[in-house]
Amino acid sequence: MTEAEVIEKFERENITLASFPKRFFAYIIDEVLVSFLFVMIYIGSIKESQNVEETINMINGLVLYIMILKVIYQTFFVWMYGATLGKIFMKIKVISINDLENPLLIYALNRSTVRIISESIFYLGFIWAFMNPKRESWHDKAGRTLVVDAF
């Protein structure tokens, strides 16, 4: 779908793109929630650590699990509800550019995976959204989605 077609569809449906501050605060909320969930899962291992260095080494060994947890969280909520808990709180939603509905599971998974890659490369995919008229980050492009105001 071309940019002009997307704009026309959004105008026809009275849809507005989510602002950067809303997306940023939704991101922060989601990061805090996933971090809290991670701590709850591994609280026993964290308590067994003898010192800060041991705790840091243990957490570094679990980075892959943190990434998997983030992908599962993002994929599930975007697929089922069109929004993560942070996005729901900020009243924004992820929609498919094809049908303006929640993304299909494969697109939500693709979006979540590319989001982790983007975070790992100094958030370049997020910065990309600042230069894009549709505010699309790399993970939005990969998932064929846009983030819009939900209400």
Phi and psi restraints in degrees (value plus and minus 20) as a CYANA .aco file:
   2 THR   PHI     -94.9   -54.9
   2 THR   PSI     144.0   184.0
   3 GLU   PHI     -81.4   -41.4
   3 GLU   PSI     -59.9   -19.9
   4 ALA   PHI     -83.7   -43.7
   4 ALA   PSI     -59.1   -19.1
   5 GLU   PHI     -86.9   -46.9
   5 GLU   PSI     -58.9   -18.9
   6 VAL   PHI     -84.1   -44.1
   6 VAL   PSI     -66.4   -26.4
   7 ILE   PHI     -81.0   -41.0
   7 ILE   PSI     -63.6   -23.6
   8 GLU   PHI     -82.0   -42.0
   8 GLU   PSI     -64.0   -24.0
   9 LYS   PHI     -83.0   -43.0
   9 LYS   PSI     -62.3   -22.3
  10 PHE   PHI     -84.9   -44.9
  10 PHE   PSI     -61.7   -21.7
  11 GLU   PHI     -84.6   -44.6
  11 GLU   PSI     -61.4   -21.4
  12 ARG   PHI     -83.9   -43.9
  12 ARG   PSI     -59.0   -19.0
  13 GLU   PHI    -111.7   -71.7
  13 GLU   PSI     -19.6    20.4
  14 ASN   PHI      37.4    77.4
  14 ASN   PSI      31.0    71.0
  15 ILE   PHI    -128.8   -88.8
  15 ILE   PSI     115.9   155.9
  16 THR   PHI    -138.9   -98.9
  16 THR   PSI     125.0   165.0
  17 LEU   PHI     -89.2   -49.2
  17 LEU   PSI     125.7   165.7
  18 ALA   PHI     -90.1   -50.1
  18 ALA   PSI     123.9   163.9
  19 SER   PHI     -95.7   -55.7
  19 SER   PSI     139.7   179.7
  20 PHE   PHI     -81.5   -41.5
  20 PHE   PSI     -62.8   -22.8
  21 PRO   PHI     -79.9   -39.9
  21 PRO   PSI     -60.0   -20.0
  22 LYS   PHI     -83.5   -43.5
  22 LYS   PSI     -63.9   -23.9
  23 ARG   PHI     -84.5   -44.5
  23 ARG   PSI     -59.9   -19.9
  24 PHE   PHI     -83.8   -43.8
  24 PHE   PSI     -67.6   -27.6
  25 PHE   PHI     -86.9   -46.9
  25 PHE   PSI     -55.3   -15.3
  26 ALA   PHI     -83.0   -43.0
  26 ALA   PSI     -60.6   -20.6
  27 TYR   PHI     -81.1   -41.1
  27 TYR   PSI     -67.0   -27.0
  28 ILE   PHI     -81.5   -41.5
  28 ILE   PSI     -64.2   -24.2
  29 ILE   PHI     -80.2   -40.2
  29 ILE   PSI     -65.8   -25.8
  30 ASP   PHI     -83.5   -43.5
  30 ASP   PSI     -60.9   -20.9
  31 GLU   PHI     -83.8   -43.8
  31 GLU   PSI     -61.1   -21.1
  32 VAL   PHI     -84.7   -44.7
  32 VAL   PSI     -63.4   -23.4
  33 LEU   PHI     -83.4   -43.4
  33 LEU   PSI     -65.2   -25.2
  34 VAL   PHI     -86.7   -46.7
  34 VAL   PSI     -59.0   -19.0
  35 SER   PHI     -82.8   -42.8
  35 SER   PSI     -63.1   -23.1
  36 PHE   PHI     -81.8   -41.8
  36 PHE   PSI     -64.7   -24.7
  37 LEU   PHI     -80.8   -40.8
  37 LEU   PSI     -63.6   -23.6
  38 PHE   PHI     -80.2   -40.2
  38 PHE   PSI     -65.4   -25.4
  39 VAL   PHI     -82.8   -42.8
  39 VAL   PSI     -60.7   -20.7
  40 MET   PHI     -84.3   -44.3
  40 MET   PSI     -57.0   -17.0
  41 ILE   PHI     -88.5   -48.5
  41 ILE   PSI     -61.0   -21.0
  42 TYR   PHI    -127.9   -87.9
  42 TYR   PSI       1.7    41.7
  43 ILE   PHI     -80.6   -40.6
  43 ILE   PSI     -56.6   -16.6
  44 GLY   PHI     -82.7   -42.7
  44 GLY   PSI     -64.6   -24.6
  45 SER   PHI     -87.2   -47.2
  45 SER   PSI     -57.2   -17.2
  46 ILE   PHI     -86.5   -46.5
  46 ILE   PSI     -61.0   -21.0
  47 LYS   PHI     -85.9   -45.9
  47 LYS   PSI     -50.6   -10.6
  48 GLU   PHI     -94.9   -54.9
  48 GLU   PSI     -35.8     4.2
  49 SER   PHI     -84.0   -44.0
  49 SER   PSI     117.4   157.4
  50 GLN   PHI    -102.4   -62.4
  50 GLN   PSI     -49.1    -9.1
  51 ASN   PHI    -173.1  -133.1
  51 ASN   PSI     156.7   196.7
  52 VAL   PHI     -82.7   -42.7
  52 VAL   PSI     -62.0   -22.0
  53 GLU   PHI     -81.3   -41.3
  53 GLU   PSI     -61.9   -21.9
  54 GLU   PHI     -84.9   -44.9
  54 GLU   PSI     -59.8   -19.8
  55 THR   PHI     -83.4   -43.4
  55 THR   PSI     -64.4   -24.4
  56 ILE   PHI     -82.7   -42.7
  56 ILE   PSI     -63.8   -23.8
  57 ASN   PHI     -82.7   -42.7
  57 ASN   PSI     -60.3   -20.3
  58 MET   PHI     -84.0   -44.0
  58 MET   PSI     -64.3   -24.3
  59 ILE   PHI     -86.4   -46.4
  59 ILE   PSI     -59.8   -19.8
  60 ASN   PHI     -79.5   -39.5
  60 ASN   PSI     -54.2   -14.2
  61 GLY   PHI     -91.8   -51.8
  61 GLY   PSI     -35.0     5.0
  62 LEU   PHI    -125.4   -85.4
  62 LEU   PSI      -9.7    30.3
  63 VAL   PHI     -76.9   -36.9
  63 VAL   PSI     -61.6   -21.6
  64 LEU   PHI     -80.0   -40.0
  64 LEU   PSI     -60.1   -20.1
  65 TYR   PHI     -87.5   -47.5
  65 TYR   PSI     -55.6   -15.6
  66 ILE   PHI     -82.6   -42.6
  66 ILE   PSI     -64.6   -24.6
  67 MET   PHI     -82.7   -42.7
  67 MET   PSI     -63.0   -23.0
  68 ILE   PHI     -83.1   -43.1
  68 ILE   PSI     -62.5   -22.5
  69 LEU   PHI     -80.3   -40.3
  69 LEU   PSI     -62.2   -22.2
  70 LYS   PHI     -84.2   -44.2
  70 LYS   PSI     -62.1   -22.1
  71 VAL   PHI     -83.7   -43.7
  71 VAL   PSI     -64.4   -24.4
  72 ILE   PHI     -82.3   -42.3
  72 ILE   PSI     -66.8   -26.8
  73 TYR   PHI     -78.7   -38.7
  73 TYR   PSI     -73.7   -33.7
  74 GLN   PHI     -82.0   -42.0
  74 GLN   PSI     -66.7   -26.7
  75 THR   PHI     -81.4   -41.4
  75 THR   PSI     -70.8   -30.8
  76 PHE   PHI     -79.7   -39.7
  76 PHE   PSI     -71.8   -31.8
  77 PHE   PHI     -89.5   -49.5
  77 PHE   PSI     -58.6   -18.6
  78 VAL   PHI     -88.1   -48.1
  78 VAL   PSI     -59.7   -19.7
  79 TRP   PHI     -88.1   -48.1
  79 TRP   PSI     -67.8   -27.8
  80 MET   PHI     -98.4   -58.4
  80 MET   PSI     -61.8   -21.8
  81 TYR   PHI    -137.2   -97.2
  81 TYR   PSI     -28.0    12.0
  82 GLY   PHI      55.3    95.3
  82 GLY   PSI     -12.4    27.6
  83 ALA   PHI    -183.9  -143.9
  83 ALA   PSI     125.0   165.0
  84 THR   PHI     -99.4   -59.4
  84 THR   PSI     155.5   195.5
  85 LEU   PHI     -82.2   -42.2
  85 LEU   PSI     -57.3   -17.3
  86 GLY   PHI     -84.1   -44.1
  86 GLY   PSI     -61.7   -21.7
  87 LYS   PHI     -88.0   -48.0
  87 LYS   PSI     -58.4   -18.4
  88 ILE   PHI     -81.0   -41.0
  88 ILE   PSI     -65.3   -25.3
  89 PHE   PHI     -81.6   -41.6
  89 PHE   PSI     -58.0   -18.0
  90 MET   PHI    -106.9   -66.9
  90 MET   PSI     -19.2    20.8
  91 LYS   PHI      40.0    80.0
  91 LYS   PSI      26.7    66.7
  92 ILE   PHI    -147.8  -107.8
  92 ILE   PSI     143.0   183.0
  93 LYS   PHI    -165.4  -125.4
  93 LYS   PSI     129.8   169.8
  94 VAL   PHI    -117.5   -77.5
  94 VAL   PSI     106.5   146.5
  95 ILE   PHI    -147.2  -107.2
  95 ILE   PSI     132.8   172.8
  96 SER   PHI     -95.4   -55.4
  96 SER   PSI     116.2   156.2
  97 ILE   PHI     -92.9   -52.9
  97 ILE   PSI     -35.2     4.8
  98 ASN   PHI     -96.8   -56.8
  98 ASN   PSI     -66.2   -26.2
  99 ASP   PHI    -148.2  -108.2
  99 ASP   PSI     -16.1    23.9
 100 LEU   PHI      41.8    81.8
 100 LEU   PSI       3.7    43.7
 101 GLU   PHI    -131.2   -91.2
 101 GLU   PSI    -198.9  -158.9
 102 ASN   PHI     -78.6   -38.6
 102 ASN   PSI     122.9   162.9
 103 PRO   PHI     -84.1   -44.1
 103 PRO   PSI     130.0   170.0
 104 LEU   PHI     -85.9   -45.9
 104 LEU   PSI     140.5   180.5
 105 LEU   PHI     -74.4   -34.4
 105 LEU   PSI     -65.3   -25.3
 106 ILE   PHI     -83.3   -43.3
 106 ILE   PSI     -57.8   -17.8
 107 TYR   PHI     -92.4   -52.4
 107 TYR   PSI     -57.3   -17.3
 108 ALA   PHI     -85.1   -45.1
 108 ALA   PSI     -60.6   -20.6
 109 LEU   PHI     -85.9   -45.9
 109 LEU   PSI     -64.6   -24.6
 110 ASN   PHI     -80.7   -40.7
 110 ASN   PSI     -64.7   -24.7
 111 ARG   PHI     -80.4   -40.4
 111 ARG   PSI     -65.7   -25.7
 112 SER   PHI     -85.4   -45.4
 112 SER   PSI     -59.9   -19.9
 113 THR   PHI     -86.6   -46.6
 113 THR   PSI     -65.3   -25.3
 114 VAL   PHI     -87.2   -47.2
 114 VAL   PSI     -50.4   -10.4
 115 ARG   PHI     -81.8   -41.8
 115 ARG   PSI     -63.3   -23.3
 116 ILE   PHI     -84.3   -44.3
 116 ILE   PSI     -61.8   -21.8
 117 ILE   PHI     -81.9   -41.9
 117 ILE   PSI     -64.1   -24.1
 118 SER   PHI     -81.0   -41.0
 118 SER   PSI     -61.8   -21.8
 119 GLU   PHI     -82.5   -42.5
 119 GLU   PSI     -58.7   -18.7
 120 SER   PHI     -90.6   -50.6
 120 SER   PSI     -42.4    -2.4
 121 ILE   PHI    -125.1   -85.1
 121 ILE   PSI      36.1    76.1
 122 PHE   PHI      36.6    76.6
 122 PHE   PSI      10.9    50.9
 123 TYR   PHI      41.4    81.4
 123 TYR   PSI       6.4    46.4
 124 LEU   PHI     -80.5   -40.5
 124 LEU   PSI     -55.8   -15.8
 125 GLY   PHI     -85.6   -45.6
 125 GLY   PSI     -50.4   -10.4
 126 PHE   PHI     -94.1   -54.1
 126 PHE   PSI     -62.9   -22.9
 127 ILE   PHI     -82.1   -42.1
 127 ILE   PSI     -54.7   -14.7
 128 TRP   PHI     -74.3   -34.3
 128 TRP   PSI     -55.5   -15.5
 129 ALA   PHI     -82.1   -42.1
 129 ALA   PSI     -48.4    -8.4
 130 PHE   PHI     -86.4   -46.4
 130 PHE   PSI     -46.5    -6.5
 131 MET   PHI    -117.6   -77.6
 131 MET   PSI     -17.9    22.1
 132 ASN   PHI    -127.6   -87.6
 132 ASN   PSI     108.4   148.4
 133 PRO   PHI     -82.6   -42.6
 133 PRO   PSI     -46.6    -6.6
 134 LYS   PHI    -112.3   -72.3
 134 LYS   PSI     -14.6    25.4
 135 ARG   PHI      37.6    77.6
 135 ARG   PSI      13.9    53.9
 136 GLU   PHI    -103.9   -63.9
 136 GLU   PSI     106.0   146.0
 137 SER   PHI    -107.4   -67.4
 137 SER   PSI     155.7   195.7
 138 TRP   PHI     -79.6   -39.6
 138 TRP   PSI     -60.2   -20.2
 139 HIS   PHI     -91.2   -51.2
 139 HIS   PSI     -47.5    -7.5
 140 ASP   PHI     -87.4   -47.4
 140 ASP   PSI     -63.4   -23.4
 141 LYS   PHI     -82.5   -42.5
 141 LYS   PSI     -64.5   -24.5
 142 ALA   PHI     -84.6   -44.6
 142 ALA   PSI     -56.5   -16.5
 143 GLY   PHI    -110.9   -70.9
 143 GLY   PSI     -19.9    20.1
 144 ARG   PHI      33.7    73.7
 144 ARG   PSI      30.1    70.1
 145 THR   PHI    -150.7  -110.7
 145 THR   PSI     146.7   186.7
 146 LEU   PHI    -158.1  -118.1
 146 LEU   PSI     134.0   174.0
 147 VAL   PHI    -124.7   -84.7
 147 VAL   PSI     104.6   144.6
 148 VAL   PHI    -148.6  -108.6
 148 VAL   PSI     144.7   184.7
 149 ASP   PHI     -87.5   -47.5
 149 ASP   PSI     114.6   154.6
 150 ALA   PHI    -106.5   -66.5
 150 ALA   PSI     -43.7    -3.7
